[in-house]
Structures are given as C-alpha cells and as structure tokens.
Amino acid sequence: MTTTEKIANAKKRIDELERLIKYWNDSDHDEAKEVYLTMNNEKKVA
C-alpha cells in the first residue's frame, strides 16, 4: 500500500468518525429532551 493510499484511507476513517461524533452529539440532545418531557408527564400524572 502506497503512502497516498494510506493517507486516503486515513481521511476516510477520520470523516467517518467525525460523522459518528456528530450523530452521537445530536442523539444526546434528543435523548435529553425525551427524558425531560417524560419527567414532566410523570409530574402531571402524580
């Protein structure tokens, strides 16, 4: 494998990791909103 191929593969892995990090960060915010809404519903029922 040439150096150019290694660099291209490394860039692909970095891009994939950045997409995963962005997805996880977005998911964390969505889950926090869901938990907050669930907590509000429980208070109304009680």
N, C-alpha and C positions, 0 to 999 in steps of 0.2 A: 504494500500500500504506500503510495507516494505521500509526501508531505501535504500536497494540495488536497488529496482525498481525505487525509486525516483532519485537516482544517475544515473542510466542507462537512464532514460527519460531526465534528465538534459543534459547529454552528447550528446544525440541525438539532442536536441534543439540547443546546442552550435555548433555542427557540421553543422546543417542546416543554422544557422546564419552566420557561417564563409563562407560557400559556397555562400550564398546570397551576403555577403560583397564583396567577390572576384568577383562575377558576376557583381555587380554594379560598382566596380572599373574598371573592364575590359570594361564595357559598356561606362563609362565616357570617357575613352581614345578613343574608337571607334567613339563616337559622336563628340568629339573634332576634330578628323581627318576629319570627314564628313563635319563639319562646315567650316574647313579650306579649303577643296577642293572646297566647294560651293562658298566661298568668292573669291577664285582665278578665278573660272569660270565667276563670275559676273564682275570682273575687265577686263577680256579679252573681254567680250561682249560689255562693255561700252567703 
